[in-house]
Amino acid sequence: MKVSATDLKNNLGKYLRECQKQDIIITSNGNKAARLSAYEEYSIDSPKINYIGRISEYMEAFKDGPKKVSYEQFRELTEGNEERFEYIDGEVYLLTAPTVKHQKVLGELYIFFYNFFKGKKCIPMLSPFDVTLRKFPEDINVVEPDLVVVCDMEENLNEKDYYMGVPVLVLEILSRSTKRIDLIKKMNLYMASGVKEYWVVDPDDKEITIYFFKDKDIKGKKTYRGNEKARSKLFADLSFIVEDIF
């Protein structure tokens, strides 16, 4: 059903009842502007979320963006699932497959980090690798950074062999679909949960920005390009020419 914005304004009660039966497309100056739909509480029991044996319905539930669920529902949803998810601020994000450009850059970075940390206490870990972070005790988030550096692995493995500590360094490679999350939601999460250094790698602009966190605040940042040396503040000898990565 299509209705004009003016008609909706003048007959809101009528259309609120009608949208329980069907979606209503709202038009402005003859153009589609919005959709009025019945409110639906998403849960693991919802047929849209309960995807076992019904993959098309499962994918449909996430096509319009993240879904709000409890942490317990998130764990039930993702247990034994081959798809990749992140859970940030109570919302579930379905991760898409990375591009070839993304994987090439990640491969170069991992080789560099692996060689630098070889034989040292700190260990670089490559995605997919779940990291559970908390901005405060009740706030649980689960993310899959492209690369992390962990210095407390042995003391923070749980009984299922999952890491439950806080990486000292996190690296994310930007893409069009994740850029806003990486630069806003994830940056805030990493900063508030105790990560000390955050690397943001932009394959399109061929640059690397390094953020330095202290006392849950940004204490500095620097962007490196071309033949400049990207340099860690946390690890004094960790540096490389940016163009070698791209």
Buried (B, 14 or more C-beta within 10 A) or exposed (E): EEBBEEBBEEEEEEBEEBBEEEEBEBBEEEEEEEEBEEEEEBBBEBEBBBBEEEEEBBEEBBEEEBBEBEBEBBBBBBEEEEBBBBBBEBBBBBBEEBBEEBEBBBEBBBEBBEEBBEEEEBBBBBBEBBBBBBBEEEBBBBBBBBBBBBBBBEEBEEEEEEBBBBBBBBBBBBBEEBBEBBBEBBBBBBBBBBBBBBBBBBBEEBBBBBBBBEEEEEEEEEBBBEEBEBBBBBBEEBBBEBEEBB
